[in-house]
Amino acid sequence: MRPFATPHFFAQPALAILVALVSLPGTAAATTASPDTQAFCLGRYSLALPTGAQVHTTYQYAGNSVTTQRRVDAKQFTELVAKRVGDQSGQPHQQGGTMLFDFTDVGQAAVLVTTWARSDDRKLHSQELFRYFPQENLLLIFRRETEAKQHADTLAGYRALAQATRYRADNEIPRETGFCIDSGFIAQPNTRPEKVLADVSSPAHPGMTLRFATEQPGAAKPVVLQAPAQAGWQVMRDATRQAGGSAGRELIGRAAPDGGAAYTFAWQAPVKRASAVAPDVSIRLNAPNQAFASQDAALATWDGLLSSLKALPSQPAK
């Protein structure tokens, strides 16, 4: 540990460590696919979306935001970490030393850069875990704030996270407990807090928007799914329906606003709860009438989507 020193990054063994790390072998991944749909793994669930769907995701894992960077070669990875360390070691802290607290090789081609979260106190750290996969030219970055007094435990946690994280082909659906992120998989049981938000569009259904969301732990008082207070809105279904291993409320309707009819499909679990133990999971699809060949086609698309929702194998949350 070098709590308050200003390291000369390029002169220390750290750079050599980085260069050695990027030569580690990657992990091969099996894939699965079907002609009309494409399998996506989102957090602790899988979902079959129309082939060619555009998916934009946001993840939070164990309180960390997660960023995926593709096409990062070994030189770029080394330079990125070196620049981050160099920048922070050049920033003074008001209580002495610099904003850099430490940088650590945590194994598995991963480096943890720890800085002070505030320039005027030493209560919180900002953590950045850089997990690199040299064969795939893939970089995963985990970021969060932690309590400085718990740094030893935090360091152990990031070592475990680096060990548990592997490359995942984008259409691979793992058959083990864990959490999917873009091009990655974290083989750990439920670790709170976790969030997934995926916004989907599909060229096969022009104008359709779909949102998948899950949060762990869920809200003690989840938002109640309700039919829109809109003139001409017709309820087509309103019932309890099983999906992804959970009983949720399904609400389907059709309205005829100016410009033509539009569909709203929604499913949310849990319907109600007394505590915030179970995760919140929801799917909402909105589409103009012309997105589907007929009402039957719209319903068939929704039913296929909801039926495809599967939970990955799970273990009790920590």
C-alpha positions as CSV (number, residue, x, y, z in Angstrom):
1,M,0.0,0.0,0.0
2,R,1.2,3.5,-0.8
3,P,-1.5,5.7,0.9
4,F,-0.1,9.2,0.3
5,A,2.9,8.8,-2.0
6,T,3.0,10.1,-5.6
7,P,4.1,7.0,-7.6
8,H,6.2,7.4,-10.7
9,F,4.0,5.0,-12.6
10,F,6.2,4.4,-15.6
11,A,9.3,3.8,-13.5
12,Q,7.7,1.3,-11.2
13,P,7.0,-2.4,-11.8
14,A,3.3,-1.6,-12.3
15,L,3.7,-1.0,-16.0
16,A,5.6,-4.3,-16.4
17,I,2.8,-6.0,-14.5
18,L,0.2,-4.5,-16.9
19,V,2.2,-5.7,-19.9
20,A,2.4,-9.2,-18.4
21,L,-1.3,-9.3,-17.5
22,V,-2.5,-8.7,-21.1
23,S,-0.8,-11.9,-22.3
24,L,-3.1,-14.1,-20.2
25,P,-5.3,-16.4,-22.1
26,G,-9.0,-15.6,-22.6
27,T,-12.1,-17.8,-22.1
28,A,-14.0,-19.4,-24.9
29,A,-17.8,-19.1,-24.7
30,A,-20.6,-21.1,-26.2
31,T,-23.4,-19.4,-28.1
32,T,-27.0,-20.0,-28.8
33,A,-29.3,-18.6,-31.6
34,S,-32.5,-19.1,-33.6
35,P,-33.5,-17.9,-37.0
36,D,-36.2,-15.4,-36.0
37,T,-35.0,-14.3,-32.6
38,Q,-31.8,-13.4,-30.9
39,A,-31.0,-14.4,-27.4
40,F,-30.0,-11.7,-25.0
41,C,-28.8,-12.1,-21.4
42,L,-29.6,-9.1,-19.3
43,G,-28.5,-9.2,-15.7
44,R,-29.9,-12.4,-14.2
45,Y,-32.5,-13.0,-17.0
46,S,-32.5,-14.1,-20.6
47,L,-34.9,-12.7,-23.2
48,A,-35.4,-13.6,-26.9
49,L,-35.7,-10.4,-29.0
50,P,-36.4,-10.1,-32.8
51,T,-33.2,-10.7,-34.8
52,G,-31.5,-7.4,-35.6
53,A,-33.0,-5.6,-32.5
54,Q,-31.0,-2.6,-31.3
55,V,-30.4,-2.8,-27.5
56,H,-29.1,0.0,-25.3
57,T,-28.3,-1.1,-21.8
58,T,-27.3,0.3,-18.4
59,Y,-26.0,-1.9,-15.6
60,Q,-25.3,-1.5,-11.9
61,Y,-23.6,-4.4,-10.1
62,A,-22.9,-4.5,-6.4
63,G,-23.3,-0.7,-6.5
64,N,-20.8,-0.4,-9.4
65,S,-21.7,1.3,-12.7
66,V,-20.4,-1.0,-15.5
67,T,-18.9,0.2,-18.8
68,T,-17.9,-2.1,-21.7
69,Q,-15.2,-0.9,-24.1
70,R,-14.6,-3.0,-27.2
71,R,-11.6,-3.0,-29.6
72,V,-9.1,-2.0,-26.9
73,D,-5.7,-3.5,-27.6
74,A,-3.0,-4.2,-25.0
75,K,-1.2,-0.9,-25.6
76,Q,-4.4,1.1,-25.3
77,F,-5.3,-0.7,-22.0
78,T,-1.9,0.0,-20.5
79,E,-1.9,3.6,-21.6
80,L,-5.5,4.1,-20.2
81,V,-4.6,2.9,-16.8
82,A,-1.3,4.7,-16.8
83,K,-3.0,7.9,-17.7
84,R,-5.6,7.5,-14.9
85,V,-2.9,6.9,-12.3
86,G,-0.7,9.7,-13.6
87,D,-3.5,12.2,-13.7
88,Q,-4.6,11.4,-10.1
89,S,-1.0,11.4,-8.8
90,G,-0.6,14.9,-10.2
91,Q,-3.7,16.3,-8.4
92,P,-3.0,17.6,-4.9
93,H,-5.2,16.7,-1.9
94,Q,-6.1,19.6,0.4
95,Q,-4.9,17.5,3.4
96,G,-1.6,16.6,1.9
97,G,-0.3,14.1,-0.7
98,T,-2.3,13.6,-3.9
99,M,-5.7,12.4,-5.0
100,L,-4.2,8.9,-5.7
101,F,-4.5,6.5,-2.8
102,D,-3.3,3.3,-4.4
103,F,-3.2,1.2,-7.6
104,T,-3.2,-2.6,-7.3
105,D,-2.9,-5.6,-9.5
106,V,-5.8,-7.7,-8.3
107,G,-5.1,-10.6,-10.7
108,Q,-7.0,-11.9,-13.7
109,A,-5.6,-9.1,-16.0
110,A,-7.2,-6.5,-13.7
111,V,-6.0,-3.4,-12.0
112,L,-7.8,-1.5,-9.2
113,V,-7.2,2.3,-9.1
114,T,-8.2,3.9,-5.8
115,T,-8.4,7.6,-5.4
116,W,-9.9,10.0,-2.9
117,A,-13.5,10.8,-3.7
118,R,-13.2,14.4,-2.3
119,S,-10.3,16.7,-2.2
120,D,-11.1,18.1,1.3
121,D,-11.5,14.9,3.3
122,R,-10.5,11.3,3.5
123,K,-13.7,9.5,4.3
124,L,-14.5,8.1,0.9
125,H,-12.6,6.4,-1.9
126,S,-13.5,6.3,-5.6
127,Q,-12.8,2.8,-7.0
128,E,-12.1,1.9,-10.7
129,L,-11.6,-1.7,-11.6
130,F,-10.1,-2.2,-15.0
131,R,-10.7,-5.9,-16.1
132,Y,-9.1,-6.6,-19.4
133,F,-9.5,-9.6,-21.9
134,P,-6.6,-9.5,-24.3
135,Q,-7.8,-12.2,-26.7
136,E,-11.1,-10.4,-27.2
137,N,-9.6,-6.8,-27.0
138,L,-12.3,-6.1,-24.4
139,L,-12.2,-3.9,-21.4
140,L,-14.8,-3.8,-18.5
141,I,-14.7,-0.9,-16.1
142,F,-16.4,-1.1,-12.7
143,R,-16.8,2.2,-10.7
144,R,-18.2,3.1,-7.3
145,E,-17.5,4.9,-4.1
146,T,-16.5,3.1,-0.9
147,E,-15.7,3.9,2.7
148,A,-12.0,4.5,3.2
149,K,-11.9,2.8,6.6
150,Q,-13.1,-0.5,4.9
151,H,-10.4,-0.5,2.2
152,A,-9.0,-3.9,3.1
153,D,-12.5,-5.5,2.7
154,T,-13.1,-3.5,-0.5
155,L,-9.9,-4.7,-2.0
156,A,-10.8,-8.3,-1.2
157,G,-14.2,-7.7,-2.8
158,Y,-12.7,-6.4,-6.0
159,R,-10.2,-9.3,-6.2
160,A,-13.2,-11.7,-6.0
161,L,-15.1,-9.6,-8.6
162,A,-12.1,-9.8,-11.0
163,Q,-11.8,-13.5,-10.5
164,A,-15.6,-14.1,-11.1
165,T,-15.8,-12.0,-14.3
166,R,-15.2,-13.5,-17.7
167,Y,-15.8,-12.8,-21.3
168,R,-19.2,-13.7,-22.7
169,A,-20.3,-13.8,-26.4
170,D,-23.2,-11.4,-26.8
171,N,-25.7,-14.1,-27.5
172,E,-24.5,-16.7,-25.0
173,I,-27.0,-17.6,-22.3
174,P,-25.0,-18.9,-19.3
175,R,-26.2,-22.0,-17.4
176,E,-24.8,-21.0,-14.1
177,T,-25.5,-18.5,-11.3
178,G,-24.4,-15.0,-12.3
179,F,-25.0,-11.6,-13.8
180,C,-24.8,-10.8,-17.5
181,I,-23.3,-7.5,-18.7
182,D,-22.4,-6.4,-22.2
183,S,-19.8,-8.9,-23.5
184,G,-19.3,-10.1,-19.9
185,F,-20.5,-12.5,-17.2
186,I,-20.0,-12.2,-13.4
187,A,-20.3,-15.7,-11.9
188,Q,-21.5,-14.6,-8.4
189,P,-24.8,-15.0,-6.5
190,N,-27.1,-12.1,-6.1
191,T,-25.2,-9.1,-4.8
192,R,-27.2,-6.0,-3.9
193,P,-27.7,-3.4,-5.2
194,E,-28.2,-4.5,-8.8
195,K,-30.0,-2.8,-11.7
196,V,-30.6,-3.4,-15.4
197,L,-32.2,-1.1,-17.9
198,A,-32.5,-2.2,-21.5
199,D,-34.2,-0.1,-24.2
200,V,-35.0,-2.0,-27.4
201,S,-36.0,-1.1,-30.9
202,S,-36.5,-3.4,-33.9
203,P,-36.4,-2.8,-37.6
204,A,-38.9,-5.6,-38.0
205,H,-41.4,-3.6,-36.1
206,P,-41.0,0.1,-37.0
207,G,-42.0,2.5,-34.2
208,M,-41.9,-0.2,-31.5
209,T,-40.2,0.6,-28.3
210,L,-39.5,-1.9,-25.5
211,R,-38.1,-1.4,-22.1
212,F,-36.8,-4.2,-19.8
213,A,-35.9,-3.3,-16.2
214,T,-34.9,-5.2,-13.1
215,E,-33.8,-4.0,-9.7
216,Q,-32.5,-5.8,-6.6
217,P,-33.6,-5.2,-4.0
218,G,-36.9,-4.0,-5.2
219,A,-38.9,-1.1,-3.9
220,A,-40.9,-1.8,-0.7
221,K,-43.8,-0.2,-2.5
222,P,-43.5,-0.8,-6.2
223,V,-45.3,1.4,-8.7
224,V,-48.7,-0.1,-9.3
225,L,-49.3,-1.0,-13.0
226,Q,-52.4,0.9,-14.1
227,A,-54.4,1.4,-17.4
228,P,-53.8,4.8,-18.9
229,A,-56.5,7.4,-18.1
230,Q,-57.1,8.0,-21.8
231,A,-60.3,8.2,-23.7
232,G,-60.8,5.3,-26.1
233,W,-58.3,3.1,-24.4
234,Q,-59.5,-0.5,-24.5
235,V,-58.3,-3.2,-22.1
236,M,-57.5,-6.4,-24.0
237,R,-56.0,-8.3,-21.1
238,D,-55.6,-7.7,-17.3
239,A,-54.5,-10.7,-15.4
240,T,-51.8,-12.4,-13.4
241,R,-49.3,-14.2,-15.5
242,Q,-46.1,-16.2,-14.8
243,A,-42.9,-15.2,-16.6
244,G,-39.3,-15.6,-15.7
245,G,-40.2,-17.7,-12.6
246,S,-42.3,-14.9,-11.1
247,A,-46.0,-14.2,-10.9
248,G,-46.7,-10.7,-12.3
249,R,-49.5,-8.6,-13.6
250,E,-50.0,-8.4,-17.3
251,L,-51.9,-5.4,-18.8
252,I,-52.5,-5.1,-22.5
253,G,-54.5,-2.4,-24.2
254,R,-55.2,-0.6,-27.4
255,A,-56.0,3.1,-28.0
256,A,-56.9,5.1,-31.0
257,P,-55.2,8.5,-30.6
258,D,-54.9,11.0,-33.4
259,G,-52.9,9.4,-36.2
260,G,-54.0,5.8,-35.7
261,A,-54.3,3.0,-33.2
262,A,-51.5,2.1,-30.8
263,Y,-50.7,-0.8,-28.5
264,T,-49.4,-0.9,-25.0
265,F,-48.2,-4.2,-23.5
266,A,-46.9,-4.4,-19.9
267,W,-45.9,-7.0,-17.4
268,Q,-44.6,-6.4,-13.9
269,A,-43.6,-8.5,-11.0
270,P,-44.1,-8.7,-8.1
271,V,-47.7,-7.5,-8.0
272,K,-47.3,-6.6,-4.3
273,R,-45.0,-7.4,-1.4
274,A,-44.6,-6.7,2.2
275,S,-40.8,-6.3,2.1
276,A,-38.1,-5.4,-0.4
277,V,-36.6,-8.9,-0.7
278,A,-37.6,-10.0,-4.3
279,P,-36.3,-8.0,-7.3
280,D,-38.6,-5.8,-9.4
281,V,-38.9,-7.0,-13.0
282,S,-40.9,-5.3,-15.7
283,I,-41.3,-5.3,-19.5
284,R,-43.2,-2.6,-21.3
285,L,-43.8,-2.5,-25.1
286,N,-45.4,0.4,-27.0
287,A,-46.1,0.3,-30.7
288,P,-48.2,1.9,-33.4
289,N,-50.7,-0.2,-35.2
290,Q,-48.5,-0.4,-38.3
291,A,-45.7,-2.1,-36.4
292,F,-47.6,-5.3,-36.8
293,A,-49.4,-7.0,-39.6
294,S,-52.5,-7.5,-37.5
295,Q,-53.7,-7.5,-33.9
296,D,-53.2,-11.2,-33.7
297,A,-49.6,-10.7,-34.9
298,A,-49.1,-8.1,-32.2
299,L,-50.4,-10.4,-29.5
300,A,-48.3,-13.3,-30.8
301,T,-45.1,-11.1,-30.7
302,W,-45.8,-10.1,-27.1
303,D,-46.7,-13.6,-26.0
304,G,-43.5,-15.0,-27.6
305,L,-41.5,-12.3,-25.9
306,L,-42.9,-12.8,-22.4
307,S,-42.7,-16.6,-22.7
308,S,-39.0,-16.3,-23.5
309,L,-38.2,-14.5,-20.3
310,K,-36.1,-16.9,-18.2
311,A,-34.3,-16.5,-14.9
312,L,-30.7,-17.7,-14.7
313,P,-30.0,-20.3,-12.0
314,S,-30.0,-18.4,-8.7
315,Q,-28.6,-18.5,-5.2
316,P,-29.8,-16.6,-2.1
317,A,-28.9,-12.9,-2.2
318,K,-26.0,-11.8,0.0
